[in-house]
Amino acid sequence: MSVKPAKALTGKKLQLAVLRFIAREEPLLATLGAFPQLDRARLKRILERAASMVEGGEQAPVVQVPAISRVRVYSDGAARGNPGPSGAGAVLVEPSGQVVDRLGKFLGHQTNNYAEYMGLLLGLKRAKELGVAEVEVFADSELMLRQLGGRYQVKSPSLRPLYQEALRLLNDFERVKFVHVPREMNRAADEMSNRAIDERM
């Protein structure tokens, strides 16, 4: 799709033009994936409302986000060809079953094990941003979970930095639990890792 460049704008006019252009032109697939309660029309209305606030000089309302003390981090990675085009995915879920966030990241040409670790890192970093104290990690990679649990050594040079970063992040939480799940119980994270490949998220 070719888009005609906007004329030079500054300040509030630039903010208005950007918000309205996004509302009108952008597919916003990653945003819709992260907030399944939204559809395209409602998301467009939110952006239009934000533009109206900028135009009218209103302050955006402060949204109070309740503290989350514990989450389940479902993580996964996918590599088509292994190595091949790869993506990482993570889904954070409250103990009640409410989805907190869905994350995906395209990794380029990598192995499946690399993608598995990156999915975990995505989830742990997001949990840390949310101020979570306790995490339960759900993954279908026995290799990764056994390495993190100290049962297997990490011999791969490409995995070692990811393993070390994961340990650093895990040490920031008050309580950590690892749960190995079959692939069919990890579909949400698997979907995000594959979407990351398909949509180059």
Protein Blocks (a to p, Z undefined) as FASTA:
>chain_A
ZZddddddehjllmmmmmmmmmmmpnolmmmmmmmmbcfklmmmmmmmmmmmmmnopacd
dddddddfbdcdddddddehiaaddddddddddfkopafbdcdddebjadfklmmmmmmm
mmmmmmmmnopabdcdddfbfklmmmmnopaccfbfklmmmmmmmmmmmmmpmbdcdddd
dfklmmmmmmmmmmmmmnoZZ
